Every structure is written in structure tokens, then in C-alpha cells.
């Protein structure tokens, strides 16, 4: 078990399972109540990170990864 708000690692057997699991978790996990100011600041930082990633990749965009990053989730393949 882990404490609420703490990061968690989830291991999957394949790339497809990793992406599916990350998408499912981003939909199922609730936002932390009472953290609207923190959530707003984090969302702005996430948007900036997505833009930086696009620039670093020569303008390439991965919609699935961007959605996960904006939700505060990420996957490592």
C-alpha cells in the first residue's frame, strides 16, 4: 500500500499494456480535494512540459502521451 498523494510505480508486461494501464489510471484516479491552487500550478507546469517535449522532438506530437502528462501520469517504455 501507499499513502495518498505519493507516487506509485506500476509494471506491465508490454508497451501496449503500459499505455492502456496509464490511460485507465488517469481516468480512474481522482484529483486531490482541496488542492485547487496546487492543481492549477501543476497543470500549467505540465502544459509547459508538453510544449518543451514537442520542441525537443522537432515538433512531433504524441496525443496519448500528452493526455497522460496533462493528467499527471506518465509512462516509461
N, CA, C and O atoms as a CHARMM CRD file, in Angstrom:
* protein
*
  308
    1    1 UNK  N      0.84000  -1.19000   0.00000 PROA 1      0.00000
    2    1 UNK  CA     0.00000   0.00000   0.00000 PROA 1      0.00000
    3    1 UNK  C      0.87800   1.24200   0.00000 PROA 1      0.00000
    4    1 UNK  O      2.06600   1.19300   0.31700 PROA 1      0.00000
    5    2 UNK  N      0.26600   2.33400  -0.35800 PROA 2      0.00000
    6    2 UNK  CA     0.98800   3.60700  -0.34000 PROA 2      0.00000
    7    2 UNK  C      0.08400   4.67400   0.27400 PROA 2      0.00000
    8    2 UNK  O     -1.13100   4.50500   0.38400 PROA 2      0.00000
    9    3 UNK  N      0.70700   5.75400   0.66100 PROA 3      0.00000
   10    3 UNK  CA    -0.03600   6.87200   1.22200 PROA 3      0.00000
   11    3 UNK  C     -0.67600   7.68100   0.09300 PROA 3      0.00000
   12    3 UNK  O     -0.09900   7.78700  -0.98900 PROA 3      0.00000
   13    4 UNK  N     -1.85900   8.25300   0.32900 PROA 4      0.00000
   14    4 UNK  CA    -2.48600   9.09100  -0.69700 PROA 4      0.00000
   15    4 UNK  C     -1.55800  10.23800  -1.09800 PROA 4      0.00000
   16    4 UNK  O     -0.92600  10.87100  -0.25200 PROA 4      0.00000
   17    5 UNK  N     -1.49200  10.48700  -2.39700 PROA 5      0.00000
   18    5 UNK  CA    -0.66300  11.57500  -2.89900 PROA 5      0.00000
   19    5 UNK  C      0.77600  11.18200  -3.17900 PROA 5      0.00000
   20    5 UNK  O      1.53600  11.98300  -3.72300 PROA 5      0.00000
   21    6 UNK  N      1.16300   9.98000  -2.82600 PROA 6      0.00000
   22    6 UNK  CA     2.52600   9.51900  -3.06400 PROA 6      0.00000
   23    6 UNK  C      2.62300   8.87100  -4.44800 PROA 6      0.00000
   24    6 UNK  O      1.66400   8.25500  -4.91200 PROA 6      0.00000
   25    7 UNK  N      3.78400   9.00800  -5.11000 PROA 7      0.00000
   26    7 UNK  CA     3.93300   8.37000  -6.42100 PROA 7      0.00000
   27    7 UNK  C      3.96400   6.85100  -6.30500 PROA 7      0.00000
   28    7 UNK  O      4.33800   6.29600  -5.27200 PROA 7      0.00000
   29    8 UNK  N      3.56700   6.20300  -7.37300 PROA 8      0.00000
   30    8 UNK  CA     3.49900   4.74700  -7.40600 PROA 8      0.00000
   31    8 UNK  C      4.06400   4.27100  -8.74900 PROA 8      0.00000
   32    8 UNK  O      3.83400   4.90100  -9.78100 PROA 8      0.00000
   33    9 UNK  N      4.79400   3.17200  -8.73000 PROA 9      0.00000
   34    9 UNK  CA     5.26000   2.52800  -9.96000 PROA 9      0.00000
   35    9 UNK  C      4.37300   1.33300 -10.24900 PROA 9      0.00000
   36    9 UNK  O      4.06500   0.54700  -9.35400 PROA 9      0.00000
   37   10 UNK  N      3.96400   1.19800 -11.50100 PROA 10     0.00000
   38   10 UNK  CA     3.17400   0.05500 -11.93500 PROA 10     0.00000
   39   10 UNK  C      3.93400  -0.59100 -13.09000 PROA 10     0.00000
   40   10 UNK  O      4.27500   0.08300 -14.06200 PROA 10     0.00000
   41   11 UNK  N      4.19700  -1.87300 -12.99200 PROA 11     0.00000
   42   11 UNK  CA     4.92800  -2.58400 -14.03400 PROA 11     0.00000
   43   11 UNK  C      3.96200  -3.39500 -14.89000 PROA 11     0.00000
   44   11 UNK  O      3.05700  -4.05100 -14.37400 PROA 11     0.00000
   45   12 UNK  N      4.16700  -3.34100 -16.20900 PROA 12     0.00000
   46   12 UNK  CA     3.34300  -4.07800 -17.15600 PROA 12     0.00000
   47   12 UNK  C      4.25100  -4.87600 -18.07400 PROA 12     0.00000
   48   12 UNK  O      5.42900  -4.55600 -18.23100 PROA 12     0.00000
   49   13 UNK  N      3.69900  -5.91100 -18.67600 PROA 13     0.00000
   50   13 UNK  CA     4.48700  -6.83500 -19.48900 PROA 13     0.00000
   51   13 UNK  C      4.79800  -6.32800 -20.89300 PROA 13     0.00000
   52   13 UNK  O      5.76800  -6.77700 -21.50500 PROA 13     0.00000
   53   14 UNK  N      3.99600  -5.40400 -21.41500 PROA 14     0.00000
   54   14 UNK  CA     4.21700  -4.96000 -22.79100 PROA 14     0.00000
   55   14 UNK  C      3.98000  -3.45700 -22.91200 PROA 14     0.00000
   56   14 UNK  O      3.41600  -2.82200 -22.02000 PROA 14     0.00000
   57   15 UNK  N      4.42500  -2.91100 -24.03300 PROA 15     0.00000
   58   15 UNK  CA     4.22000  -1.48800 -24.31300 PROA 15     0.00000
   59   15 UNK  C      2.72500  -1.15600 -24.35700 PROA 15     0.00000
   60   15 UNK  O      2.29300  -0.15500 -23.78500 PROA 15     0.00000
   61   16 UNK  N      1.94700  -1.98600 -25.02800 PROA 16     0.00000
   62   16 UNK  CA     0.50100  -1.75300 -25.14700 PROA 16     0.00000
   63   16 UNK  C     -0.16900  -1.80100 -23.77600 PROA 16     0.00000
   64   16 UNK  O     -1.01900  -0.96200 -23.47800 PROA 16     0.00000
   65   17 UNK  N      0.20000  -2.76700 -22.94300 PROA 17     0.00000
   66   17 UNK  CA    -0.37000  -2.84900 -21.59400 PROA 17     0.00000
   67   17 UNK  C      0.02300  -1.63000 -20.76200 PROA 17     0.00000
   68   17 UNK  O     -0.77300  -1.13400 -19.96500 PROA 17     0.00000
   69   18 UNK  N      1.24200  -1.15300 -20.94900 PROA 18     0.00000
   70   18 UNK  CA     1.70000   0.02600 -20.21800 PROA 18     0.00000
   71   18 UNK  C      0.84600   1.23200 -20.56800 PROA 18     0.00000
   72   18 UNK  O      0.40000   1.96100 -19.68200 PROA 18     0.00000
   73   19 UNK  N      0.61900   1.44400 -21.86200 PROA 19     0.00000
   74   19 UNK  CA    -0.18500   2.58500 -22.29500 PROA 19     0.00000
   75   19 UNK  C     -1.63300   2.43600 -21.83200 PROA 19     0.00000
   76   19 UNK  O     -2.22600   3.40300 -21.35500 PROA 19     0.00000
   77   20 UNK  N     -2.20500   1.25000 -21.96400 PROA 20     0.00000
   78   20 UNK  CA    -3.58900   1.02500 -21.54000 PROA 20     0.00000
   79   20 UNK  C     -3.75900   1.23800 -20.03900 PROA 20     0.00000
   80   20 UNK  O     -4.73800   1.84000 -19.59700 PROA 20     0.00000
   81   21 UNK  N     -2.81100   0.74700 -19.26600 PROA 21     0.00000
   82   21 UNK  CA    -2.87300   0.89700 -17.81300 PROA 21     0.00000
   83   21 UNK  C     -2.76100   2.37100 -17.41600 PROA 21     0.00000
   84   21 UNK  O     -3.50500   2.83900 -16.55500 PROA 21     0.00000
   85   22 UNK  N     -1.83400   3.10100 -18.04100 PROA 22     0.00000
   86   22 UNK  CA    -1.67000   4.52500 -17.73200 PROA 22     0.00000
   87   22 UNK  C     -2.93400   5.30900 -18.07400 PROA 22     0.00000
   88   22 UNK  O     -3.34400   6.18800 -17.31700 PROA 22     0.00000
   89   23 UNK  N     -3.55000   4.99300 -19.21200 PROA 23     0.00000
   90   23 UNK  CA    -4.79500   5.66900 -19.60400 PROA 23     0.00000
   91   23 UNK  C     -5.91400   5.36600 -18.61200 PROA 23     0.00000
   92   23 UNK  O     -6.66700   6.26100 -18.22800 PROA 23     0.00000
   93   24 UNK  N     -6.02100   4.11300 -18.20300 PROA 24     0.00000
   94   24 UNK  CA    -7.05700   3.72300 -17.24200 PROA 24     0.00000
   95   24 UNK  C     -6.84700   4.43100 -15.90500 PROA 24     0.00000
   96   24 UNK  O     -7.80100   4.94600 -15.32100 PROA 24     0.00000
   97   25 UNK  N     -5.62000   4.45900 -15.42100 PROA 25     0.00000
   98   25 UNK  CA    -5.33900   5.12000 -14.14300 PROA 25     0.00000
   99   25 UNK  C     -5.64000   6.61000 -14.20900 PROA 25     0.00000
  100   25 UNK  O     -6.14300   7.18200 -13.24200 PROA 25     0.00000
  101   26 UNK  N     -5.33600   7.25000 -15.34500 PROA 26     0.00000
  102   26 UNK  CA    -5.59800   8.69000 -15.45400 PROA 26     0.00000
  103   26 UNK  C     -7.09100   8.99200 -15.41500 PROA 26     0.00000
  104   26 UNK  O     -7.49700  10.07600 -14.99700 PROA 26     0.00000
  105   27 UNK  N     -7.91200   8.03300 -15.85200 PROA 27     0.00000
  106   27 UNK  CA    -9.36900   8.22000 -15.82000 PROA 27     0.00000
  107   27 UNK  C     -9.95400   7.88300 -14.45200 PROA 27     0.00000
  108   27 UNK  O    -10.91600   8.51800 -14.01900 PROA 27     0.00000
  109   28 UNK  N     -9.38900   6.89800 -13.77300 PROA 28     0.00000
  110   28 UNK  CA    -9.97300   6.40100 -12.52400 PROA 28     0.00000
  111   28 UNK  C     -9.52500   7.14300 -11.26500 PROA 28     0.00000
  112   28 UNK  O    -10.29700   7.29300 -10.31800 PROA 28     0.00000
  113   29 UNK  N     -8.28300   7.60000 -11.26100 PROA 29     0.00000
  114   29 UNK  CA    -7.77200   8.22700 -10.04700 PROA 29     0.00000
  115   29 UNK  C     -8.33100   9.63500  -9.88600 PROA 29     0.00000
  116   29 UNK  O     -8.23900  10.45100 -10.80300 PROA 29     0.00000
  117   30 UNK  N     -8.90000   9.91600  -8.74400 PROA 30     0.00000
  118   30 UNK  CA    -9.49400  11.24100  -8.52000 PROA 30     0.00000
  119   30 UNK  C     -8.42000  12.29400  -8.24600 PROA 30     0.00000
  120   30 UNK  O     -7.29400  11.97700  -7.86400 PROA 30     0.00000
  121   31 UNK  N     -8.79700  13.53400  -8.44900 PROA 31     0.00000
  122   31 UNK  CA    -7.93300  14.64000  -8.04700 PROA 31     0.00000
  123   31 UNK  C     -7.98200  14.75900  -6.53300 PROA 31     0.00000
  124   31 UNK  O     -8.94400  14.32500  -5.89900 PROA 31     0.00000
  125   32 UNK  N     -6.95700  15.34000  -5.96600 PROA 32     0.00000
  126   32 UNK  CA    -6.92800  15.54000  -4.52600 PROA 32     0.00000
  127   32 UNK  C     -7.84400  16.70800  -4.16300 PROA 32     0.00000
  128   32 UNK  O     -7.61200  17.81900  -4.64000 PROA 32     0.00000
  129   33 UNK  N     -8.87300  16.50600  -3.34100 PROA 33     0.00000
  130   33 UNK  CA    -9.76900  17.60700  -2.96300 PROA 33     0.00000
  131   33 UNK  C     -9.03400  18.64500  -2.12800 PROA 33     0.00000
  132   33 UNK  O     -8.16300  18.31400  -1.32400 PROA 33     0.00000
  133   34 UNK  N     -9.40000  19.90400  -2.33300 PROA 34     0.00000
  134   34 UNK  CA    -8.81200  20.98400  -1.54600 PROA 34     0.00000
  135   34 UNK  C     -7.47100  21.45500  -2.05000 PROA 34     0.00000
  136   34 UNK  O     -6.80300  22.24300  -1.38100 PROA 34     0.00000
  137   35 UNK  N     -7.06400  20.99300  -3.21100 PROA 35     0.00000
  138   35 UNK  CA    -5.74300  21.35400  -3.74300 PROA 35     0.00000
  139   35 UNK  C     -5.87200  22.10400  -5.06500 PROA 35     0.00000
  140   35 UNK  O     -5.04400  21.92300  -5.95700 PROA 35     0.00000
  141   36 UNK  N     -6.88400  22.93300  -5.20300 PROA 36     0.00000
  142   36 UNK  CA    -7.13700  23.58600  -6.47700 PROA 36     0.00000
  143   36 UNK  C     -5.98600  24.48600  -6.90600 PROA 36     0.00000
  144   36 UNK  O     -5.61700  24.48000  -8.08000 PROA 36     0.00000
  145   37 UNK  N     -5.40500  25.26400  -5.98500 PROA 37     0.00000
  146   37 UNK  CA    -4.30600  26.16900  -6.33600 PROA 37     0.00000
  147   37 UNK  C     -3.08100  25.37100  -6.76400 PROA 37     0.00000
  148   37 UNK  O     -2.41900  25.72000  -7.74100 PROA 37     0.00000
  149   38 UNK  N     -2.78500  24.32200  -6.04800 PROA 38     0.00000
  150   38 UNK  CA    -1.65000  23.47100  -6.40600 PROA 38     0.00000
  151   38 UNK  C     -1.92300  22.79900  -7.74300 PROA 38     0.00000
  152   38 UNK  O     -1.03700  22.71800  -8.59300 PROA 38     0.00000
  153   39 UNK  N     -3.14700  22.31600  -7.93200 PROA 39     0.00000
  154   39 UNK  CA    -3.50800  21.63700  -9.16900 PROA 39     0.00000
  155   39 UNK  C     -3.39500  22.58500 -10.37000 PROA 39     0.00000
  156   39 UNK  O     -2.95400  22.17400 -11.44400 PROA 39     0.00000
  157   40 UNK  N     -3.78700  23.83300 -10.19300 PROA 40     0.00000
  158   40 UNK  CA    -3.69600  24.80800 -11.27900 PROA 40     0.00000
  159   40 UNK  C     -2.24000  25.07600 -11.64400 PROA 40     0.00000
  160   40 UNK  O     -1.89700  25.12600 -12.82500 PROA 40     0.00000
  161   41 UNK  N     -1.38900  25.24600 -10.64700 PROA 41     0.00000
  162   41 UNK  CA     0.03000  25.47400 -10.89600 PROA 41     0.00000
  163   41 UNK  C      0.65900  24.24500 -11.55800 PROA 41     0.00000
  164   41 UNK  O      1.46800  24.37400 -12.47600 PROA 41     0.00000
  165   42 UNK  N      0.28200  23.05800 -11.08700 PROA 42     0.00000
  166   42 UNK  CA     0.81800  21.82900 -11.66700 PROA 42     0.00000
  167   42 UNK  C      0.36500  21.68600 -13.10900 PROA 42     0.00000
  168   42 UNK  O      1.14400  21.25200 -13.95700 PROA 42     0.00000
  169   43 UNK  N     -0.86900  22.03900 -13.40300 PROA 43     0.00000
  170   43 UNK  CA    -1.39800  21.93400 -14.77200 PROA 43     0.00000
  171   43 UNK  C     -0.62200  22.85900 -15.70800 PROA 43     0.00000
  172   43 UNK  O     -0.30400  22.47100 -16.83200 PROA 43     0.00000
  173   44 UNK  N     -0.31700  24.07100 -15.26100 PROA 44     0.00000
  174   44 UNK  CA     0.46100  24.99300 -16.08700 PROA 44     0.00000
  175   44 UNK  C      1.86000  24.44800 -16.33700 PROA 44     0.00000
  176   44 UNK  O      2.38300  24.56600 -17.44500 PROA 44     0.00000
  177   45 UNK  N      2.46800  23.85500 -15.32100 PROA 45     0.00000
  178   45 UNK  CA     3.79500  23.25700 -15.47300 PROA 45     0.00000
  179   45 UNK  C      3.74700  22.07400 -16.43500 PROA 45     0.00000
  180   45 UNK  O      4.66600  21.88300 -17.23100 PROA 45     0.00000
  181   46 UNK  N      2.69300  21.29300 -16.36700 PROA 46     0.00000
  182   46 UNK  CA     2.54000  20.14300 -17.26700 PROA 46     0.00000
  183   46 UNK  C      2.38000  20.60700 -18.71300 PROA 46     0.00000
  184   46 UNK  O      2.95300  20.01000 -19.62400 PROA 46     0.00000
  185   47 UNK  N      1.60200  21.66800 -18.92600 PROA 47     0.00000
  186   47 UNK  CA     1.43100  22.20100 -20.27600 PROA 47     0.00000
  187   47 UNK  C      2.76600  22.67000 -20.83800 PROA 47     0.00000
  188   47 UNK  O      3.07300  22.42700 -22.00600 PROA 47     0.00000
  189   48 UNK  N      3.55400  23.33600 -20.01300 PROA 48     0.00000
  190   48 UNK  CA     4.87300  23.80000 -20.44800 PROA 48     0.00000
  191   48 UNK  C      5.77600  22.61200 -20.78600 PROA 48     0.00000
  192   48 UNK  O      6.53800  22.66400 -21.75100 PROA 48     0.00000
  193   49 UNK  N      5.68900  21.55100 -19.99900 PROA 49     0.00000
  194   49 UNK  CA     6.48100  20.35400 -20.24800 PROA 49     0.00000
  195   49 UNK  C      6.10000  19.71600 -21.58700 PROA 49     0.00000
  196   49 UNK  O      6.97100  19.26400 -22.33000 PROA 49     0.00000
  197   50 UNK  N      4.81500  19.68000 -21.89000 PROA 50     0.00000
  198   50 UNK  CA     4.35900  19.12600 -23.17300 PROA 50     0.00000
  199   50 UNK  C      4.92500  19.95100 -24.32500 PROA 50     0.00000
  200   50 UNK  O      5.40200  19.38800 -25.31000 PROA 50     0.00000
  201   51 UNK  N      4.87700  21.27300 -24.21300 PROA 51     0.00000
  202   51 UNK  CA     5.42200  22.14700 -25.25900 PROA 51     0.00000
  203   51 UNK  C      6.92700  21.92400 -25.40300 PROA 51     0.00000
  204   51 UNK  O      7.43400  21.83100 -26.52100 PROA 51     0.00000
  205   52 UNK  N      7.63900  21.83700 -24.28500 PROA 52     0.00000
  206   52 UNK  CA     9.08500  21.58100 -24.32500 PROA 52     0.00000
  207   52 UNK  C      9.38500  20.24400 -24.99200 PROA 52     0.00000
  208   52 UNK  O     10.33900  20.13300 -25.76200 PROA 52     0.00000
  209   53 UNK  N      8.57100  19.22500 -24.69900 PROA 53     0.00000
  210   53 UNK  CA     8.76600  17.91300 -25.29700 PROA 53     0.00000
  211   53 UNK  C      8.56600  17.98100 -26.81200 PROA 53     0.00000
  212   53 UNK  O      9.33400  17.38900 -27.57100 PROA 53     0.00000
  213   54 UNK  N      7.53600  18.70300 -27.24400 PROA 54     0.00000
  214   54 UNK  CA     7.28500  18.83300 -28.67800 PROA 54     0.00000
  215   54 UNK  C      8.46400  19.51400 -29.37200 PROA 54     0.00000
  216   54 UNK  O      8.88500  19.08500 -30.44600 PROA 54     0.00000
  217   55 UNK  N      8.99600  20.57300 -28.76200 PROA 55     0.00000
  218   55 UNK  CA    10.14600  21.27400 -29.34600 PROA 55     0.00000
  219   55 UNK  C     11.36300  20.36500 -29.40700 PROA 55     0.00000
  220   55 UNK  O     12.08200  20.35500 -30.40600 PROA 55     0.00000
  221   56 UNK  N     11.59400  19.61100 -28.36000 PROA 56     0.00000
  222   56 UNK  CA    12.75100  18.71400 -28.30700 PROA 56     0.00000
  223   56 UNK  C     12.65700  17.60300 -29.35500 PROA 56     0.00000
  224   56 UNK  O     13.67200  17.07800 -29.81300 PROA 56     0.00000
  225   57 UNK  N     11.41900  17.25400 -29.72800 PROA 57     0.00000
  226   57 UNK  CA    11.20500  16.17500 -30.69500 PROA 57     0.00000
  227   57 UNK  C     10.95900  16.71900 -32.10400 PROA 57     0.00000
  228   57 UNK  O     10.40800  16.02200 -32.95600 PROA 57     0.00000
  229   58 UNK  N     11.36600  17.95900 -32.34200 PROA 58     0.00000
  230   58 UNK  CA    11.23700  18.54000 -33.67300 PROA 58     0.00000
  231   58 UNK  C      9.80900  18.77000 -34.10900 PROA 58     0.00000
  232   58 UNK  O      9.51000  18.71500 -35.30200 PROA 58     0.00000
  233   59 UNK  N      8.91400  19.02900 -33.15800 PROA 59     0.00000
  234   59 UNK  CA     7.51800  19.29800 -33.47500 PROA 59     0.00000
  235   59 UNK  C      6.63300  18.07200 -33.47300 PROA 59     0.00000
  236   59 UNK  O      5.41700  18.18000 -33.63300 PROA 59     0.00000
  237   60 UNK  N      7.23400  16.89800 -33.29300 PROA 60     0.00000
  238   60 UNK  CA     6.45300  15.66300 -33.23800 PROA 60     0.00000
  239   60 UNK  C      5.52100  15.69400 -32.03600 PROA 60     0.00000
  240   60 UNK  O      5.88200  16.19800 -30.97300 PROA 60     0.00000
  241   61 UNK  N      4.33000  15.15700 -32.20900 PROA 61     0.00000
  242   61 UNK  CA     3.35000  15.14300 -31.13400 PROA 61     0.00000
  243   61 UNK  C      2.81400  13.72800 -30.93600 PROA 61     0.00000
  244   61 UNK  O      2.53900  13.01900 -31.90400 PROA 61     0.00000
  245   62 UNK  N      2.67100  13.32800 -29.69000 PROA 62     0.00000
  246   62 UNK  CA     2.06800  12.03800 -29.35400 PROA 62     0.00000
  247   62 UNK  C      0.87200  12.34800 -28.46300 PROA 62     0.00000
  248   62 UNK  O      1.03200  12.61600 -27.27200 PROA 62     0.00000
  249   63 UNK  N     -0.32200  12.31200 -29.04000 PROA 63     0.00000
  250   63 UNK  CA    -1.53400  12.72500 -28.33300 PROA 63     0.00000
  251   63 UNK  C     -1.78300  11.90300 -27.07100 PROA 63     0.00000
  252   63 UNK  O     -2.19500  12.44900 -26.04800 PROA 63     0.00000
  253   64 UNK  N     -1.53700  10.60400 -27.13600 PROA 64     0.00000
  254   64 UNK  CA    -1.77700   9.74800 -25.96300 PROA 64     0.00000
  255   64 UNK  C     -0.84700  10.12600 -24.82300 PROA 64     0.00000
  256   64 UNK  O     -1.28700  10.23500 -23.67800 PROA 64     0.00000
  257   65 UNK  N      0.43900  10.33000 -25.11900 PROA 65     0.00000
  258   65 UNK  CA     1.40000  10.70200 -24.08300 PROA 65     0.00000
  259   65 UNK  C      1.09000  12.08900 -23.51800 PROA 65     0.00000
  260   65 UNK  O      1.17800  12.30200 -22.30900 PROA 65     0.00000
  261   66 UNK  N      0.72800  13.02500 -24.38700 PROA 66     0.00000
  262   66 UNK  CA     0.38200  14.36700 -23.92600 PROA 66     0.00000
  263   66 UNK  C     -0.81000  14.33700 -22.97500 PROA 66     0.00000
  264   66 UNK  O     -0.80600  15.02200 -21.95200 PROA 66     0.00000
  265   67 UNK  N     -1.82100  13.55400 -23.30300 PROA 67     0.00000
  266   67 UNK  CA    -3.00400  13.43800 -22.44000 PROA 67     0.00000
  267   67 UNK  C     -2.61400  12.91000 -21.06100 PROA 67     0.00000
  268   67 UNK  O     -3.08700  13.40900 -20.04000 PROA 67     0.00000
  269   68 UNK  N     -1.75000  11.89900 -21.03900 PROA 68     0.00000
  270   68 UNK  CA    -1.30900  11.33500 -19.76200 PROA 68     0.00000
  271   68 UNK  C     -0.48500  12.34600 -18.97200 PROA 68     0.00000
  272   68 UNK  O     -0.64000  12.46600 -17.75600 PROA 68     0.00000
  273   69 UNK  N      0.38800  13.06800 -19.66200 PROA 69     0.00000
  274   69 UNK  CA     1.21100  14.06400 -18.96800 PROA 69     0.00000
  275   69 UNK  C      0.33900  15.16300 -18.36000 PROA 69     0.00000
  276   69 UNK  O      0.57900  15.59400 -17.23200 PROA 69     0.00000
  277   70 UNK  N     -0.66500  15.61400 -19.10100 PROA 70     0.00000
  278   70 UNK  CA    -1.55600  16.66000 -18.59100 PROA 70     0.00000
  279   70 UNK  C     -2.38800  16.16900 -17.41000 PROA 70     0.00000
  280   70 UNK  O     -2.78900  16.96300 -16.55900 PROA 70     0.00000
  281   71 UNK  N     -2.64900  14.85900 -17.35600 PROA 71     0.00000
  282   71 UNK  CA    -3.38900  14.27900 -16.23600 PROA 71     0.00000
  283   71 UNK  C     -2.48800  14.04100 -15.02100 PROA 71     0.00000
  284   71 UNK  O     -2.96500  13.70500 -13.93700 PROA 71     0.00000
  285   72 UNK  N     -1.16700  14.22000 -15.22000 PROA 72     0.00000
  286   72 UNK  CA    -0.24200  13.98900 -14.11500 PROA 72     0.00000
  287   72 UNK  C      0.29400  12.58800 -14.07200 PROA 72     0.00000
  288   72 UNK  O      0.92700  12.18600 -13.09600 PROA 72     0.00000
  289   73 UNK  N      0.04400  11.83600 -15.12900 PROA 73     0.00000
  290   73 UNK  CA     0.52300  10.45800 -15.22300 PROA 73     0.00000
  291   73 UNK  C      1.56900  10.41300 -16.32000 PROA 73     0.00000
  292   73 UNK  O      1.64400  11.30700 -17.16200 PROA 73     0.00000
  293   74 UNK  N      2.35400   9.39200 -16.30100 PROA 74     0.00000
  294   74 UNK  CA     3.31700   9.22600 -17.37100 PROA 74     0.00000
  295   74 UNK  C      3.61400   7.74900 -17.51800 PROA 74     0.00000
  296   74 UNK  O      3.35400   6.95600 -16.61300 PROA 74     0.00000
  297   75 UNK  N      4.15400   7.39400 -18.65000 PROA 75     0.00000
  298   75 UNK  CA     4.52800   6.00700 -18.85100 PROA 75     0.00000
  299   75 UNK  C      5.96600   5.98100 -19.32300 PROA 75     0.00000
  300   75 UNK  O      6.41900   6.86000 -20.05600 PROA 75     0.00000
  301   76 UNK  N      6.65500   4.97800 -18.89500 PROA 76     0.00000
  302   76 UNK  CA     8.04200   4.79600 -19.28100 PROA 76     0.00000
  303   76 UNK  C      8.13100   3.47800 -20.01600 PROA 76     0.00000
  304   76 UNK  O      7.80700   2.42500 -19.46700 PROA 76     0.00000
  305   77 UNK  N      8.56500   3.53900 -21.24400 PROA 77     0.00000
  306   77 UNK  CA     8.60800   2.33000 -22.06500 PROA 77     0.00000
  307   77 UNK  C     10.01700   1.83900 -22.21200 PROA 77     0.00000
  308   77 UNK  O     10.25200   0.82700 -22.87200 PROA 77     0.00000
